Amino acid sequence: MNTTEKVIFEQFAYWQKAIGSNLVTDPAELLVFVGCGTSYNLALSLAAYSNMAGRNAIAAPGAEWQNRPQAFWPEWRNTHVVTLSRSGETTETVAAAIASRAAGAFVTAITVEPESSLAKNCDQIITAATHPDEGIVMTVSASLMVLLGLQMIGRQVPPSIVNSARQLAIALDAALPPILADRSHFVFLGSGPMFGVALEGALKLMEMSQIVTQAFHPLEYRHGPISLVDDKTAAVMLYSSDQQDAEIKLVNELQEKGAVVIGVGGPGDLELPIDVDLSLAGLVVLPALQILGERTARAHGIDTVSPRHLTKVVKLA
């Protein structure tokens, strides 16, 4: 067992410690979730969850929000900017927090580093301890930031979520060897709040295995990208309960074209049930997608502890 695998399966104790801090945001007109890389993917999911909960929200990459916020929202008045960064040192995210405060926005930092630069340049910090052995690829901290973000917008996260996520990861792990055989094209599909999670699943697999991987809204996949599907394709369908009928039709089409489909929350060549509703599904599936990336890397002889070209903290000179 390498360090990446160890950390993925040991993350649930850290979830348990983070559950229960139900921090609800101020009644700002708009929530802006800002992050880079994994944190931006999580921001997309949290913005969707906020909108579903009745809180107006958008997501923006750190550099974009720093340099052209007007492209996302025309004014700063009554705006709450929620910055996400594992290290709290990501150059663009810290700069976005500083610029947001200077423009008059209220800024919250979600991070696992309470003494970081980001923590020192915000109005409110939301933090939790992460696994000390977490390496370059974000795993535990990514899950924790989603958990903290859900609680920040007022979502109750029940303690039972820990077992739901653990069992899903174990079930997927046990079923993976025959699914991964001879697969060199991966695609992740998710809608609504699951789209950001699909992007994160794709990023994890790409970082870990060095395989070019894609993510799409499910029904968008028919509009061009489906031309790539063949018997080397593995598709991960992150089902949404309110879109399942249409998503099942797409899965059938992918299977007809030769793809093997992992159905998370619905039908597929491998069907993995989820025992939570859509409002918590994004959090529950993250560890399973992390172990998928690790196992795919191992199948291709890639070391996930020291992935090529990557560093734990991304700082721009």
HELIX and SHEET records of a PDB file:
HELIX    1   1 THR A    3  PHE A    9  1                                   7    
HELIX    2   2 PHE A   12  ALA A   18  1                                   7    
HELIX    3   3 THR A   38  MET A   52  1                                  15    
HELIX    4   4 GLY A   62  ASN A   67  1                                   6    
HELIX    5   5 PRO A   69  ALA A   71  5                                   3    
HELIX    6   6 THR A   91  ALA A  102  1                                  12    
HELIX    7   7 SER A  117  LYS A  120  1                                   4    
HELIX    8   8 VAL A  140  MET A  152  1                                  13    
HELIX    9   9 ILE A  161  LEU A  180  1                                  20    
HELIX   10  10 PRO A  193  SER A  209  1                                  17    
HELIX   11  11 PRO A  218  ARG A  222  5                                   5    
HELIX   12  12 PRO A  225  LEU A  228  5                                   4    
HELIX   13  13 GLN A  244  GLU A  256  1                                  13    
HELIX   14  14 LEU A  278  ALA A  299  1                                  22    
SHEET    1   A 5 ALA A  57  PRO A  61  0                                        
SHEET    2   A 5 LEU A  30  GLY A  35  1                                        
SHEET    3   A 5 THR A  79  LEU A  84  1                                        
SHEET    4   A 5 PHE A 106  THR A 111  1                                        
SHEET    5   A 5 GLN A 124  THR A 127  1                                        
SHEET    1   B 5 THR A 213  PHE A 216  0                                        
SHEET    2   B 5 HIS A 185  GLY A 190  1                                        
SHEET    3   B 5 THR A 233  LEU A 238  1                                        
SHEET    4   B 5 VAL A 260  VAL A 264  1                                        
SHEET    5   B 5 LEU A 270  LEU A 272  1                                        
END                                                                             
